[in-house]
Amino acid sequence: MITVHHLNKSRSQRVLWLLEELEVPYELVKYEREPKTLLAPPELQKIHPLGKSPVITDGDVTVAESGAILEYIVETYGNGRLVPPANTAEFRHYRYFMRYAEGSLMPYLLLTLIFDRVRTAPVPFFVKPIARKIADKVNADFVAPNLTRHLKFLGDHLAKHTWFAGAELTAADIQMSYAVEAIASRLGHMDVSPKIRELAKRMQERPAFKRAVAKGGPSIPE
């Protein structure tokens, strides 16, 4: 049986959602972030040397990284579900968004979070204006322009497709879900397409998604 080593408020929520969609039995082992640093606890290093989540074990197999885990699960337990047929436009979209989520999109969302924390970090009063100026400069010149381009790309794509790969839910949507939720909940100050917000709502309304949240908690930190 698969064991999901689940860190609260993390990308590992995607793994639970996929398992619930496929109705694959699993064991859930929960870990809590360190209160001060918000990092994963050192106990996770016993499962994988990097000490990160998500990570799963399945017998003597250990798999880390969200995309690799989702692909392992659909290939091992999916029986063709949540993956489009090979050599189709839908499969090409599927393969692209399985990699795009972490490779292209998430770095800018993480930088947004990091520089927001830099702006509000508890530092000496004479340092705070400097920290804010640096954070605002990097955001204005680098992060925001790139993120704006990605938001337009996603909105344009979703204007033509119900889900990321096409008309049906696939594992690519589950891989993209963490970023979609983060965009819908955190980027109110930016031009976020209604299509992205509609997709976030549609994801959250799925019974399997709700079951995953009930067991593992929400994925996006407050």
C-alpha positions, 0 to 999 in steps of 0.5 A: 500500500502507498504511504503518503508522507504529508506535510501540512499546507504543502504541495503534497495535497496534490498527491492525496487528491490524485489518490482520491480521484483514482480511489486508491487506498493509502496510508497517511503519515502527517508532518507539521511545519516548524512554527518559526521557520515554516520548514519541514521537520527533520523527521522527513529526512528519514524518508528521503535525504532532502527531507522534503514533501511530498514523498511516498513509499510503496513497498520498497519504492520511494518516490519524491517530487510531485510530478514524478509521484503523480506519474508513478501513481497513474502509471502503476494504479491508474489503468489508463485513467487521468491520462489522455491517449498517446499521440494526441493534442490532449496528451501533448498538453498533458505532458507540457503542464505536468512539467510547466507547473514546477519548472516555469510557473512556481518559481515566480509564485515562490519569489512573490511569496519570498519578497512579500516576506522580505517586505514585512520581515521583523528587522531593525527600523533602519533596515526596513526601508532598504529591505522594502526598496530592494523587494519592490525593485526586484518585484517591479523589474523582474517578478511581476512582468514575468508573472503577468506574462504567465497569467495571460498565457494561462488565461488564454489557454483556459479560454480554449480548454475546459481543463489544462489538457482538454475537455477532461480532468487529467493528472496535469490539472492535479499537478497544476492545482497548487499554483492555480489555488495560489493564483486565485487566492493570493494575486488579487492585486494582479490581472487574473483571468476569470477562467483561472478563478473558475478552474480553481472553484471547479477543482475545489468542488470535486468530491475527491478534492474535498475528501483530500482536504478533509484528510490532509487539510488545505494546501495553501498557507494563510 
